[in-house]
């Protein structure tokens, strides 16, 4: 059965793809652009926090991430009527 399991992704892709290029060049864009140098510092800081909590290479961690902005296209918010909407399926 072990041969049916996918092999882990080599973490080297981060350096080869995401961090390849000038340190001052933005590589991610959220509320503000994040440069490769800033991303390296952020990753090193988080790595230190996780190591201090006992997480090591090959360990697992669960992430709780906010929904994507793209989800709003599929699940637009609708106005709620206090006392009328129970949050249950089929409520109108």
N, C-alpha and C positions, 0 to 999 in steps of 0.2 A: 504493500500500500504506500510506503514512503516514496516510491518512485512516481506515484501519481500526484504528489504535492509539488506545486510550483517552487522553483528555487527563489531564494530571496533576491531582491534587486540589489545590485552592487551600489553602495552609497557613493562611489566615485563619480557617478553621473552628475552629482551636484557641482563638483569642482569643474568637470569637463564641460558642462552646459550652462548652468546658472551663474557660476562664479567666474567663468572665463571672460577676460576682458579687463579694461582699466578699472582700478579701484574706485575712481570717482564717477564712473558711469552708472546711471540708474539701471537696475535689473528687475525691479518689481514696482508696480504702481498700485497703491491703495488710496488712502486719503491724500498721501503725498508720495513722491518718488522715493524709493529706497535704493541707495547706491550699493555696489558690491561690497565695499569696505564696511558700510553700516550693517549690511546683512551678515557679514562674517562676524562682526562684534556681537550682534544679536544672537546668532547661533551659538557662539562660544559661551555667552552668558547663560543661555538656556541649557546647554550641555553641562555646564558646571552645576546648575541647580538640580538637574536630574541625577547627575552623578552623586551629589551630596545626599539625595534622597534614596540612593541605593541602586539606581538603574545603571546597568552596564551594557557593553556591546552585546548585541544579540537578545537583549531584554525586550519586553513589550510594555507599551503604555497606551492608555485609552485617551482619545481626544474628544473634547466636547466643543464642537465648532458651531458658530451661528449659521443659520441657513444662508444659502447663497442669494445674492441679489437677483439672480436669474429665476429663483423660485417664485418671485412675485408675479412673473409672467403666467405661471401655471396655477398659483394659489394666491390670487389677489385678495387683499384684505377686504372684508365687507363691513359696513357699519353694523355695530351691535346695538341692540335695543335693550337697555337695562330691564331686567325682570322678564323679558320675553325670550331671549336667547339663553339656552341652558348649556350651549357648547356641545350638545349631543347631536349625533348625525340625524339629519332630517328636520332639525329645528328651523323654523323660518322667521 
